[in-house]
Amino acid sequence: MKPFYHFLMRYRQPKDMDDITAFANHAYEDHGFPKQSSSYDEISRYLEMNGDYLENMAVFDQAWDLYLQHEG
């Protein structure tokens, strides 16, 4: 399974069009984001501590569900 970050980058756009696009754009700018991880727990913990750009963890959960559908 490829890392979540690589999957998320497919949603990156010049303008925030929806919550997942905004998440992808901010994650791209976040140099500490666990880019090689495919662990829900590791990424979730990181975002809870450092993801102040993420308005709601439900956005991460939605992106994670898409990731599992695509990569699973």
N, C-alpha and C positions, 0 to 999 in steps of 0.2 A: 504494500500500500504506500503510495507516495505521500510525502508530508502534507498536512492540512494547509500550510501556508501556500504551497505551490498550487493546490486546488483553489484556494481563496483568491489568488491573483488573477484568475480568469474573470473575476467580477470587477476588477479595478477599471475605472473610467476617469476621464478628465474632470467630470462633474459628478457629484453625489446624486444618483438618480433614485436610489432607495436605500434602505437600512443596510443591506448586505454590501452594496457598492461603497457606501460610506465606511463600513467596517474594513473592507479590503483596502480602500485608499489610506485609512489611518494605520492599518497594520503594515502597509508598505513603508510608511514613514517611521514606524516604531522599530528602531535598530536593535532593541532587546527582545523582540518577539521570537519565540522558540521556532525558528524557521524549519528545523529538521524534524520536528516532533509530529507524530501521528497519534499521540496519547491525549484523549479527551481530558483526563484529570490534570495532566501537566499544563495544557493550554488553558483550561478553565481556571486553575489556580493562578497562572500568570496574569490572565485578564482581570481576575478579581483584585489582584494586588496592584497592577500596573495599567490596566486598560481603561483609564478614566475617559478616554475618547469613546468608549462603548457605552451608550446611554442605557442599554438594557441587556442583560445577559441572555435574554430570549433571542436576541439577534444572533449571538454565537450559537445557541442551540439550533436555530433554524439553518444556519450555514453548516453546522455539523451534520444535520440530517441530510442535507443535499450532498455533502461530502461522502457520507456512508452509502447513499443511493448510487452515486457515481463510481466510487472506488470499491465498494463492497461487492 
